[in-house]
């Protein structure tokens, strides 16, 4: 897998993931919406850690710095 996510993109995803987990833990969001939020948080965290987003590949996007 070739990296296709830049630093700012990864940071934003991690912040969104943390916010979703916080909202769920404080029961601001719950039920089905909370579960969907946790799934998105997991996907955002995973894609941030590996610096690769499959959706970016399909859309032809690349926010990583050029070497």
DSSP file (Angstrom, degrees, kcal/mol; ACC not computed):
  #  RESIDUE AA STRUCTURE BP1 BP2  ACC     N-H-->O    O-->H-N    N-H-->O    O-->H-N    TCO  KAPPA ALPHA  PHI   PSI    X-CA   Y-CA   Z-CA
    1    1 A X              0   0    0      0, 0.0     2,-0.4     0, 0.0     3,-0.0   0.000 360.0 360.0 360.0 126.6    0.0    0.0    0.0
    2    2 A X        -     0   0    0      1,-0.1     2,-0.1     2,-0.0     0, 0.0  -0.752 360.0-107.1 -89.2 134.9    1.4    3.3   -1.0
    3    3 A X        +     0   0    0     -2,-0.4    49,-0.2     1,-0.1    61,-0.1  -0.368  42.0 168.2 -62.6 134.7    0.7    6.2    1.5
    4    4 A X        +     0   0    0     47,-2.0    59,-2.0    59,-0.1     2,-0.4   0.168  49.2  84.9-133.6  17.7   -2.0    8.6    0.2
    5    5 A X        -     0   0    0     46,-1.1    60,-0.2    58,-0.2    59,-0.1  -0.984  62.5-146.2-125.5 132.1   -2.7   10.6    3.3
    6    6 A X     >  -     0   0    0     -2,-0.4     4,-2.2    58,-0.2    58,-0.2  -0.274  33.4 -97.0 -85.0 176.1   -0.8   13.7    4.5
    7    7 A X  H  > S+     0   0    0      1,-0.2     4,-2.6     2,-0.2     5,-0.2   0.915 121.5  49.3 -62.0 -46.8   -0.1   14.8    8.1
    8    8 A X  H  > S+     0   0    0      1,-0.2     4,-2.4     2,-0.2    -1,-0.2   0.904 111.2  50.3 -62.9 -41.0   -3.0   17.3    8.3
    9    9 A X  H  > S+     0   0    0      1,-0.2     4,-2.0     2,-0.2    -1,-0.2   0.919 112.3  46.9 -62.0 -45.2   -5.5   14.8    6.9
   10   10 A X  H  X S+     0   0    0     -4,-2.2     4,-2.1     1,-0.2    -2,-0.2   0.897 112.0  50.7 -65.1 -40.3   -4.4   12.1    9.4
   11   11 A X  H  X S+     0   0    0     -4,-2.6     4,-2.2     2,-0.2    -2,-0.2   0.913 109.4  50.2 -64.9 -43.0   -4.5   14.6   12.3
   12   12 A X  H  X S+     0   0    0     -4,-2.4     4,-2.4     1,-0.2    -1,-0.2   0.912 110.2  50.6 -62.0 -42.8   -8.0   15.7   11.4
   13   13 A X  H  X S+     0   0    0     -4,-2.0     4,-2.5     1,-0.2    -1,-0.2   0.895 110.0  49.7 -62.8 -40.1   -9.2   12.1   11.3
   14   14 A X  H  X S+     0   0    0     -4,-2.1     4,-2.4     2,-0.2    -1,-0.2   0.880 110.5  50.2 -67.3 -36.8   -7.8   11.3   14.7
   15   15 A X  H  X S+     0   0    0     -4,-2.2     4,-2.3     2,-0.2    -2,-0.2   0.920 111.9  47.6 -65.8 -43.5   -9.4   14.4   16.2
   16   16 A X  H  X S+     0   0    0     -4,-2.4     4,-2.4     2,-0.2    -2,-0.2   0.911 111.9  50.7 -63.0 -42.3  -12.8   13.4   14.7
   17   17 A X  H  X S+     0   0    0     -4,-2.5     4,-2.2     1,-0.2    -2,-0.2   0.917 110.7  48.4 -61.9 -43.7  -12.3    9.9   16.0
   18   18 A X  H  X S+     0   0    0     -4,-2.4     4,-2.4     1,-0.2    -1,-0.2   0.895 110.8  51.4 -63.7 -39.8  -11.5   11.1   19.5
   19   19 A X  H  X S+     0   0    0     -4,-2.3     4,-2.7     2,-0.2    -2,-0.2   0.906 109.6  49.6 -64.6 -41.1  -14.6   13.4   19.4
   20   20 A X  H  X S+     0   0    0     -4,-2.4     4,-2.1     2,-0.2    -2,-0.2   0.911 112.0  47.6 -64.7 -41.8  -16.8   10.5   18.4
   21   21 A X  H  X S+     0   0    0     -4,-2.2     4,-2.6     2,-0.2    -2,-0.2   0.905 112.7  49.7 -65.2 -40.7  -15.5    8.3   21.2
   22   22 A X  H  X S+     0   0    0     -4,-2.4     4,-1.9     2,-0.2     6,-0.2   0.922 110.3  49.7 -63.8 -44.5  -15.9   11.1   23.7
   23   23 A X  H  <>S+     0   0    0     -4,-2.7     5,-2.5     1,-0.2     6,-1.2   0.891 113.7  46.6 -61.7 -39.2  -19.5   11.8   22.6
   24   24 A X  H ><5S+     0   0    0     -4,-2.1     3,-1.4     3,-0.2    -2,-0.2   0.915 111.0  50.8 -69.4 -42.3  -20.3    8.1   22.9
   25   25 A X  H 3<5S+     0   0    0     -4,-2.6    -2,-0.2     1,-0.3    -1,-0.2   0.807 111.7  47.7 -67.7 -28.2  -18.7    7.7   26.3
   26   26 A X  T 3<5S-     0   0    0     -4,-1.9    -1,-0.3    -5,-0.2    -2,-0.2   0.328 114.2-120.3 -92.3   7.2  -20.6   10.7   27.7
   27   27 A X  T < 5S+     0   0    0     -3,-1.4    -3,-0.2     2,-0.2     3,-0.1   0.752  75.8 129.6  60.3  29.1  -23.8    9.3   26.2
   28   28 A X  S   <S+     0   0    0     -5,-2.5     2,-0.4     1,-0.3    -4,-0.2   0.879  82.1  28.3 -73.8 -40.8  -24.4   12.3   24.0
   29   29 A X  S    S+     0   0    0     -6,-1.2     2,-0.3    -9,-0.1    -1,-0.3  -0.963  84.2 153.3-116.2 141.1  -24.9    9.9   21.1
   30   30 A X    >>  +     0   0    0     -2,-0.4     4,-1.1    -3,-0.1     3,-0.7  -0.878  35.0  32.6-151.7-179.4  -26.1    6.4   21.8
   31   31 A X  H 3> S-     0   0    0     -2,-0.3     4,-2.2     1,-0.2     5,-0.2  -0.328 120.7 -15.8  66.0-143.5  -28.0    3.5   20.2
   32   32 A X  H 3> S+     0   0    0      1,-0.2     4,-2.6     2,-0.2    -1,-0.2   0.896 140.6  52.4 -62.9 -42.4  -27.6    2.9   16.5
   33   33 A X  H <> S+     0   0    0     -3,-0.7     4,-2.3     1,-0.2    -1,-0.2   0.894 109.7  49.9 -62.4 -39.5  -26.1    6.3   15.9
   34   34 A X  H  X S+     0   0    0     -4,-1.1     4,-2.1     2,-0.2    -1,-0.2   0.897 110.4  49.5 -65.3 -40.8  -23.5    5.7   18.6
   35   35 A X  H  X S+     0   0    0     -4,-2.2     4,-2.1     2,-0.2    -2,-0.2   0.917 111.2  48.8 -64.3 -43.9  -22.5    2.4   17.2
   36   36 A X  H  X S+     0   0    0     -4,-2.6     4,-2.4     1,-0.2    -2,-0.2   0.900 110.2  52.9 -62.2 -40.6  -22.2    3.9   13.7
   37   37 A X  H  X S+     0   0    0     -4,-2.3     4,-2.3     1,-0.2    -2,-0.2   0.891 108.6  49.3 -61.6 -40.7  -20.1    6.7   15.2
   38   38 A X  H  X S+     0   0    0     -4,-2.1     4,-2.3     2,-0.2    -1,-0.2   0.868 109.4  52.0 -67.8 -36.3  -17.8    4.2   16.9
   39   39 A X  H  X S+     0   0    0     -4,-2.1     4,-2.4     2,-0.2    -2,-0.2   0.938 111.3  47.0 -64.0 -45.7  -17.4    2.3   13.6
   40   40 A X  H  X S+     0   0    0     -4,-2.4     4,-3.0     1,-0.2     5,-0.2   0.896 110.3  53.3 -61.4 -40.1  -16.4    5.5   11.9
   41   41 A X  H  X S+     0   0    0     -4,-2.3     4,-2.3     1,-0.2    -1,-0.2   0.906 109.7  48.4 -61.4 -41.4  -14.0    6.3   14.7
   42   42 A X  H  X S+     0   0    0     -4,-2.3     4,-2.6     2,-0.2    -2,-0.2   0.913 112.9  46.8 -64.4 -43.7  -12.3    2.9   14.3
   43   43 A X  H  X S+     0   0    0     -4,-2.4     4,-2.7     2,-0.2     5,-0.3   0.919 112.8  49.7 -65.2 -44.0  -12.0    3.3   10.5
   44   44 A X  H  X S+     0   0    0     -4,-3.0     4,-1.8     1,-0.2    -2,-0.2   0.904 113.0  47.2 -61.7 -41.4  -10.6    6.9   10.9
   45   45 A X  H  X S+     0   0    0     -4,-2.3     4,-2.2    -5,-0.2    -2,-0.2   0.937 113.4  47.4 -65.6 -46.8   -8.1    5.7   13.5
   46   46 A X  H  X S+     0   0    0     -4,-2.6     4,-1.8     1,-0.2     6,-0.2   0.933 113.2  47.0 -62.0 -47.1   -7.0    2.7   11.4
   47   47 A X  H  X>S+     0   0    0     -4,-2.7     5,-1.1     1,-0.2     4,-0.9   0.847 112.2  52.0 -66.0 -32.1   -6.6    4.7    8.2
   48   48 A X  H  <5S+     0   0    0     -4,-1.8    -1,-0.2    -5,-0.3    -2,-0.2   0.895 108.7  50.1 -68.6 -39.6   -4.7    7.4   10.1
   49   49 A X  H  <5S+     0   0    0     -4,-2.2    -2,-0.2     1,-0.2    -1,-0.2   0.850 118.7  36.7 -69.2 -34.4   -2.3    4.9   11.5
   50   50 A X  H  <5S-     0   0    0     -4,-1.8    -1,-0.2     2,-0.2    -2,-0.2   0.503 100.4-133.5 -96.4  -4.6   -1.5    3.3    8.2
   51   51 A X  T  <5 +     0   0    0     -4,-0.9   -47,-2.0    -5,-0.2   -46,-1.1   0.798  69.4 111.9  58.2  32.3   -1.6    6.6    6.2
   52   52 A X      < -     0   0    0     -5,-1.1     2,-0.5   -49,-0.2    -2,-0.2  -0.993  45.2-172.0-139.6 130.1   -3.8    4.9    3.5
   53   53 A X    >>  -     0   0    0     -2,-0.4     4,-1.3     1,-0.1     3,-0.5  -0.969  12.9-157.5-121.9 115.4   -7.4    5.5    2.6
   54   54 A X  H 3> S+     0   0    0     -2,-0.5     4,-1.8     1,-0.2     5,-0.2   0.844  95.0  58.5 -59.4 -33.8   -9.0    3.1    0.1
   55   55 A X  H 3> S+     0   0    0      1,-0.2     4,-2.1     2,-0.2    -1,-0.2   0.879 100.7  55.9 -64.4 -37.0  -11.6    5.7   -0.8
   56   56 A X  H <>>S+     0   0    0     -3,-0.5     5,-2.5     1,-0.2     4,-1.1   0.881 105.1  53.3 -61.4 -37.9   -8.9    8.1   -1.8
   57   57 A X  H  <5S+     0   0    0     -4,-1.3     3,-0.5     1,-0.2    -1,-0.2   0.925 109.3  47.6 -63.1 -44.4   -7.6    5.5   -4.2
   58   58 A X  H  <5S+     0   0    0     -4,-1.8    -1,-0.2     1,-0.2    -2,-0.2   0.860 117.4  42.4 -64.3 -35.5  -11.0    5.1   -5.8
   59   59 A X  H  <5S-     0   0    0     -4,-2.1    -1,-0.2    -5,-0.2    -2,-0.2   0.527 111.0-119.3 -89.8  -6.5  -11.4    8.9   -6.1
   60   60 A X  T  <5 +     0   0    0     -4,-1.1     2,-0.2    -3,-0.5    -3,-0.2   0.761  62.4 146.7  75.2  25.7   -7.9    9.5   -7.3
   61   61 A X      < +     0   0    0     -5,-2.5     2,-0.3    -6,-0.2    -1,-0.2  -0.643  23.5 176.6 -94.9 152.1   -7.0   11.7   -4.3
   62   62 A X        +     0   0    0     -2,-0.2   -57,-0.2     1,-0.1   -58,-0.1  -0.834  13.5 170.8-155.3 114.8   -3.6   11.9   -2.6
   63   63 A X        +     0   0    0    -59,-2.0   -58,-0.2    -2,-0.3   -55,-0.2   0.364  48.7 111.1-104.8   3.1   -2.8   14.3    0.2
   64   64 A X  S    S-     0   0    0    -58,-0.2   -58,-0.2   -60,-0.2     2,-0.1  -0.435  77.5 -99.6 -76.2 151.7    0.7   12.9    1.0
   65   65 A X        -     0   0    0    -60,-0.2     2,-0.3    -2,-0.1    -1,-0.1  -0.404  37.4-113.5 -67.2 146.1    3.8   14.9    0.3
   66   66 A X              0   0    0      1,-0.1    -1,-0.1    -2,-0.1    -3,-0.0  -0.635 360.0 360.0 -79.2 137.9    5.6   14.0   -2.9
   67   67 A X              0   0    0     -2,-0.3    -1,-0.1     0, 0.0    -2,-0.0   0.430 360.0 360.0 -87.6 360.0    9.1   12.5   -2.4
